[in-house]
Amino acid sequence: MSAKLLINLNKIKNNISFWQNLCQQHNIKLIGVGKGCPASPKVARLIGNTTSIYGDSRLNRLRELKKAGVDFELSLLRIPSPSELEAVVKYSDISFNSQLRVIRKLNQAAINLNQPHQIILMLESGDLREGIYPPENSIKIAAEVENMEGLKLIGVAANFSCYGGIKPDTNKLNSLIQTAEKIESRLARKLEIISGGATTSLPLLLENKLPARINQLRLGEALLLGRDIQDIWGYELPELNTDSFLLEAEVIEVAKKPSKPYGEISVDAFGQRPSFEDRGMRKRAILAIGRADFVYPDQLIPCQQDIEVLGASSDHLILDIQESKTPIELGDRLRFQLYYGPLVHLSQSNDVEKVIIN
């Protein structure tokens, strides 16, 4: 294939070890989330074997791992679909839930299969994705779950930053803890887990502001790339590898052309009306990969600093190479570091070869 996703397992392992060591200092356990690179079983096994719990939002991926007989626990992160409850019990050890009707049917599925299943209740904390709302309703739900034969309630959780962009803070996490403690009072026992979010909760951990009772985080991007915590949140962490995944693609055209398209501007292939700066004649290169593979051209970072990503169509990535100090020719292969968005798509593209490079 003309495009490859290069995967460095040693660098991913280093990232996992960095966060795991930090979390252990604060009595926090990790769910290692592999949905950023679901196409590689080796990545999933590395994450699961290192963190002891592997999480994914898609049941079919957990199914493959369960059938392969992995030694680590499997957690379904997306709340279960009502049509898949028997499979949820079969192929995941833990699931996150917010709907009582689904929980009741999940309990029956666990009883029918004679396979006990652990659940964590998702509470709404402002991001307005999944979660019990208002959170206090979880107390009554927890009390009902406590008497279910097939299920064991092990904790509560909250989601942040995924839909509404709402970041976690100490007030929101303390509210989660307060609800958990009300549940504990009702059940007359401690909950094993209070899960305080994902990668966006790491700034609180780094600043020692994460409330003490938060004892689980669900980390994906931080383990795979470790880029958001540095580029978006502004923390300098040289211990992390941001190049554990690289896109490599082949040059299929090199030409000097006007920098601004000419003619009457309408919309592009995605229904957007683009605008361009006129920079005169510029040397450009086209690579054999496009939005169909990575979706977000602005989140590709050229490893060669003197070239610029201009944009992309479905199947073409267009670069400005006017300032390149190294000659770029037809057939050359250029590499790019990635943000999480392109990684998710590249790892699932059937037109991109996945290559383990260590």
C-alpha positions in Angstrom: 0.0 0.0 0.0 1.2 3.5 -0.7 0.2 4.7 2.8 1.3 3.2 6.1 0.6 3.7 9.8 3.9 3.0 11.6 3.4 1.8 15.2 6.1 1.8 17.8 5.1 -0.5 20.6 8.1 0.4 22.8 7.2 4.1 22.8 3.6 3.3 23.6 4.8 1.1 26.5 7.0 3.9 27.7 3.9 6.3 27.8 1.8 3.7 29.6 4.6 3.2 32.2 4.9 7.0 32.8 1.2 7.4 33.6 0.9 4.2 35.4 3.8 5.1 37.8 2.3 8.5 38.4 -1.2 7.1 39.0 0.1 4.4 41.4 1.6 7.2 43.5 -1.9 8.5 44.0 -3.6 5.1 44.4 -5.3 5.4 41.0 -5.8 2.4 38.7 -6.1 2.8 35.0 -8.5 1.5 32.4 -6.2 1.5 29.3 -8.3 2.6 26.4 -7.3 1.3 23.0 -10.0 2.6 20.7 -7.6 5.1 19.2 -5.9 2.2 17.4 -8.4 -0.6 17.3 -7.0 -2.2 14.2 -3.9 -3.6 16.0 -4.4 -6.5 18.4 -0.8 -6.0 19.5 -1.6 -2.5 20.7 -4.6 -3.8 22.6 -2.7 -6.6 24.2 0.1 -4.3 25.2 -2.4 -1.9 26.9 -4.3 -4.6 28.6 -1.3 -6.6 29.8 0.2 -3.4 31.2 -2.8 -1.8 32.9 -4.8 -5.1 33.7 -8.0 -3.6 32.4 -8.6 -2.9 28.7 -11.4 -0.6 27.6 -13.1 -0.1 24.3 -16.4 1.4 23.1 -17.1 -1.3 20.5 -18.2 -4.7 21.5 -16.9 -6.5 18.4 -13.3 -5.6 19.4 -13.8 -6.9 23.0 -15.3 -10.1 21.5 -12.1 -10.8 19.5 -9.9 -10.3 22.6 -12.2 -12.5 24.8 -12.2 -15.2 22.2 -8.4 -15.0 22.1 -8.3 -15.8 25.8 -6.5 -12.7 27.1 -5.6 -12.6 30.8 -6.7 -9.0 31.5 -10.2 -7.7 32.2 -12.3 -6.2 29.4 -14.5 -3.1 29.9 -17.2 -1.9 27.6 -17.0 1.9 27.8 -20.0 2.9 25.7 -23.2 2.2 27.5 -24.7 -1.1 26.2 -27.1 -1.3 23.3 -30.4 -3.0 24.4 -30.0 -5.4 21.4 -26.6 -6.6 22.6 -27.0 -7.4 26.3 -26.2 -11.1 26.1 -23.0 -10.3 24.1 -22.1 -7.6 26.7 -22.1 -10.2 29.4 -20.2 -12.7 27.3 -17.5 -10.5 26.0 -16.9 -7.8 28.7 -16.3 -8.1 32.4 -17.3 -4.6 33.2 -19.7 -2.2 31.6 -20.7 1.4 32.2 -24.5 2.0 32.5 -27.0 4.9 32.8 -30.4 3.4 31.9 -32.3 1.4 34.6 -34.4 -0.5 32.0 -31.2 -1.7 30.3 -29.6 -2.6 33.6 -32.6 -4.8 34.5 -32.3 -6.6 31.2 -28.5 -6.9 31.6 -29.1 -8.5 34.9 -31.4 -11.1 33.3 -28.9 -11.8 30.6 -26.2 -12.4 33.3 -28.5 -14.8 35.1 -29.4 -16.7 32.0 -25.8 -17.1 31.1 -24.8 -17.9 34.7 -22.0 -15.3 34.3 -21.9 -12.5 36.9 -21.2 -9.1 35.4 -19.8 -5.9 37.0 -21.3 -2.5 36.3 -20.3 1.1 36.9 -23.0 3.8 37.0 -22.4 6.8 34.7 -23.6 10.0 36.3 -24.2 13.2 34.4 -21.7 15.9 35.3 -22.3 18.6 32.7 -20.8 17.4 29.5 -24.3 16.1 28.4 -23.2 12.8 26.9 -24.4 9.7 28.8 -25.1 9.8 32.5 -27.9 9.5 35.0 -29.6 12.9 35.5 -30.0 14.3 38.0 -27.1 12.4 39.6 -29.1 11.9 42.8 -31.3 9.5 40.9 -28.4 7.0 41.0 -28.9 6.4 44.7 -32.3 4.6 44.1 -30.9 2.8 41.0 -27.9 1.6 43.0 -30.1 0.2 45.7 -32.1 -1.8 43.1 -28.9 -3.1 41.5 -27.6 -4.2 44.9 -30.4 -6.8 45.0 -29.8 -8.1 41.5 -28.6 -11.6 41.3 -26.5 -11.3 38.1 -24.9 -7.9 38.6 -22.4 -6.4 41.0 -22.2 -2.6 41.3 -18.5 -1.7 41.7 -18.6 2.1 41.3 -19.7 5.3 39.7 -18.1 7.4 37.0 -18.4 10.7 35.1 -17.6 11.8 31.6 -16.0 15.1 30.6 -14.8 16.9 27.5 -16.1 14.4 24.9 -19.2 16.1 23.7 -19.8 19.4 25.5 -16.1 20.2 26.0 -16.8 20.6 29.7 -13.5 20.1 31.6 -13.3 18.3 34.9 -12.5 20.4 38.0 -12.4 19.7 41.7 -16.0 20.9 42.3 -17.4 18.5 39.7 -15.3 15.6 41.0 -16.2 16.4 44.6 -19.9 16.3 43.6 -19.3 12.9 42.0 -17.7 11.8 45.3 -20.5 13.1 47.3 -23.1 11.2 45.3 -20.9 8.1 45.6 -20.9 8.5 49.4 -24.6 8.8 49.4 -24.8 5.5 47.5 -22.4 4.0 50.0 -24.5 5.1 52.9 -27.6 3.6 51.2 -25.8 0.3 50.5 -23.9 0.2 53.8 -20.7 -0.6 52.0 -17.9 1.1 50.1 -17.8 1.3 46.4 -14.6 -0.1 44.8 -14.4 2.5 42.0 -14.9 6.3 41.7 -13.9 6.9 38.1 -13.0 10.5 37.5 -12.8 10.9 33.8 -10.2 10.4 31.1 -7.1 12.2 29.7 -8.6 15.7 30.4 -8.5 14.9 34.2 -4.7 14.5 34.0 -4.0 18.3 34.6 -5.6 17.8 38.0 -3.4 14.8 38.7 -0.3 16.6 37.6 -1.1 19.6 39.9 -2.0 17.3 42.8 -5.6 18.7 42.7 -7.4 15.4 42.0 -9.6 14.6 45.0 -8.3 11.7 47.0 -11.3 9.4 46.5 -10.9 9.4 42.7 -9.2 6.0 42.2 -9.7 5.3 38.5 -9.0 7.1 35.3 -9.8 5.9 31.7 -6.8 6.9 29.6 -6.5 6.5 25.8 -4.8 9.4 24.0 -2.4 10.0 26.9 -1.1 6.4 26.5 -1.0 6.3 22.8 0.2 9.7 21.9 0.6 11.9 25.0 0.2 15.0 22.8 -2.9 16.7 24.1 -1.5 17.1 27.6 1.4 19.0 26.1 0.1 20.8 23.1 -3.4 21.6 24.3 -3.0 21.8 28.1 0.5 23.2 28.1 2.4 20.7 30.3 6.1 20.0 29.4 6.5 16.2 29.7 9.6 15.2 27.8 9.2 11.7 29.1 6.3 11.1 26.8 6.6 10.0 23.2 4.4 11.9 20.8 5.7 10.0 17.8 4.6 6.5 18.8 2.4 6.5 15.6 3.6 8.0 12.3 1.7 8.3 9.0 3.9 7.6 6.0 2.5 8.4 2.5 3.9 8.5 -1.0 4.3 11.6 -3.2 2.4 11.2 -6.5 2.7 14.7 -8.0 5.3 17.5 -7.7 4.6 20.8 -9.5 4.8 24.6 -9.3 1.3 26.1 -9.3 -0.6 29.2 -8.2 -1.3 29.2 -4.5 -4.9 30.4 -5.0 -7.4 28.4 -7.0 -8.7 30.4 -10.0 -12.2 30.5 -11.4 -15.5 30.9 -9.7 -15.4 29.5 -6.2 -18.3 27.2 -5.2 -18.1 24.5 -2.5 -15.5 21.7 -2.1 -16.2 18.0 -2.0 -17.4 18.2 1.6 -19.9 21.1 1.0 -17.6 23.7 2.5 -16.8 27.1 0.9 -13.0 27.4 1.2 -10.9 30.6 1.1 -7.2 30.9 0.1 -4.4 33.4 0.5 -2.7 34.4 -2.7 1.0 33.7 -2.1 2.0 33.6 -5.8 3.5 30.6 -7.5 4.5 27.9 -5.1 6.0 24.4 -5.3 3.5 21.8 -4.2 3.3 18.1 -3.6 0.4 15.7 -3.6 0.4 12.5 -1.5 -1.6 9.4 -2.1 -3.9 9.6 1.0 -6.8 11.9 1.9 -9.7 12.8 4.2 -11.2 9.4 3.6 -8.3 8.0 5.7 -7.6 10.7 8.3 -10.5 13.2 8.1 -8.5 16.1 9.7 -5.6 17.4 7.5 -5.0 20.2 10.0 -4.1 17.6 12.6 -1.2 16.1 10.6 2.2 17.3 11.7 4.9 17.0 9.1 8.1 15.4 10.5 10.0 17.7 8.0 9.5 21.1 9.5 9.9 23.1 6.3 6.8 21.8 4.5 3.2 22.8 5.1 -0.1 21.0 5.0 -2.4 23.0 2.7 -5.4 20.7 2.8 -6.9 17.6 1.4 -9.7 16.1 -0.7 -11.0 12.6 -0.2 -7.9 10.9 -1.6 -5.2 13.6 -2.0 -3.1 15.4 0.7 -1.8 18.7 -0.7 1.5 20.2 0.7 3.4 23.4 0.1 7.1 22.4 -0.3 8.4 25.7 -1.6 10.7 26.1 1.5 11.8 22.5 1.7 15.6 22.4 2.0 15.5 18.7 1.0 14.4 18.0 -2.6 11.1 16.1 -2.7 10.5 13.9 -5.7 7.9 11.6 -7.1 7.8 8.4 -5.2 9.3 9.9 -2.0 7.7 8.9 1.2 6.9 11.6 3.8 6.1 11.1 7.4 3.7 12.9 9.8 3.1 12.8 13.5 -0.6 12.8 14.5 -3.2 14.1 16.8 -5.8 11.7 18.2 -8.5 12.4 15.6 -6.4 11.3 12.5 -5.1 8.3 14.5 -8.6 7.0 15.1 -9.4 7.1 11.5 -6.1 6.0 10.0 -6.1 2.9 12.3 -9.4 1.8 10.9 -8.8 2.6 7.2 -8.5 -0.5 5.1 -6.4 1.4 2.6 -3.6 2.2 5.2 -1.2 -0.6 6.0 -0.5 -1.1 9.7 3.2 -1.7 10.4 4.8 -2.6 13.7 8.3 -1.0 13.6 9.9 -2.5 16.7 
